[in-house]
Amino acid sequence: MPDLASPGITGAGLGLRRALMGPLAGQRPAPVGFFEAVPENWMGIGGRLGRQFRALTEAHPFVTHGLSLDIGGPRPLDLSFLAELRDFLDRHCIQDYTEHLTSCGDHGHLYDLMPVPFTGDAVRHIATRVREVQERLDRRIALENASYYAAPGAEMSEADFVNAVLAEADCDLLLDVNNVFVNSINHGYDAYAFIDQLPPERVRYLHVAGHRVEAEDLRVDTHGADVCPDVWSLLGYTYGRLGPVPTLLERDFNIPPLATLLDEVAQIARLQAAAVAGERERRVS
């Protein structure tokens, strides 16, 4: 299995959405170092859109972020889906595949990302499934820390649960900084302390996104707004701890003009550059 602990991507990335296909045609905007695609949105797509997608994957570095693996769910893994997914990744020469540390199905697909209990049994269940997925895809995968609004049956903290899954499954982490912030407000913990508890060597890359403020103590992870100042601050702190890890901007709803998205991608790049400069200064002093 390829050793993908360090991804073949650098800098600041942008999540590819169909609304961006036209504006992106024939160009690679300067701030964008890589793109991320949801494989379920492109597997089996042919015609004009399929050709446009293929042109992008041939011209630019890509990673993928799945929605329907159901790594924490009770139903058996969908082996036909995994076969199609591997064919898709191989065909487009994409090595990085990530998914959510959630469940999304039982007797059928729930079309939502549901929390899994923070228990030892869940750790072992997920780790077994991750090992099979990695074997079938011939790739080391990464799981994303998810936003959640309830923690039924929890026997450990979120950070301890995430760390236990990573260690037991021997996989990597897609660290969503916005999700850390959202969860810290909703569940009353210190977002900066959460970042401190994560194993730096397992972080594949980062996500940032916007969310909705429902109340002083409630945030909803929507990916439908600009990144807020508090999340930018937490991202800067994360770079101070991990270095300028590759970071992707997600935007799923209320998608603004490409130029507006590129401003946020450029902000990621500025924070990464500041982290590099800060590290140089520490070495000199």
C-alpha angles and dihedrals in degrees: 000000000000116000102239100165086122111047124223090241134090139185127007124343140194130219110241115232127175090245087064097052094090098045091046096049111127097355143086108204111227099243094050114094096170144354133231123212132191101233094209088062093056108029108111094007112138136162122056095338092048091052092048091050092048090051090054095048090049092051104039141038111263138192126184133225117194132210108190110044090106091207093172098040130108099236121091117270113270100246095184089055091050091051091051090045093052091049090051093049093046093046092054094038092237114155102178118081122170134177141182122272089234144088124251106175150036117167087351142001113295094198090224137085107247125193121251120219116265094237139126091245090056091049092054093043093051094043092055091051094046091053091053092047091050091050094049094045094040086225137108104238133205128222124213123228102240134217112246137177102203134028106203116191095002115176096174140024122275092250093050090048094050092047092048092052092049092050097042095044095037092224134128136256130246097202113212105198093189090054090052090053094045092049092046090058096042095045101030105243135130110266092200092052089050091056089049091057096057123098106248093205092063098051108110098180141321139253128208126183144150129267141191124255108224097167140340090276100031130073124174119210102228107148082217103110142049118283107269125232093251091057092047088053092049090049091053090051090049091054089051089057101036104023125241095324114185107271132195131205114223122202120167106158137033087022109197127208115298091251090061092051090048090056089060092045087052089052089056089051091050092052090048091051090049090053091052091048091048092052090051091052092050091051093049094048 
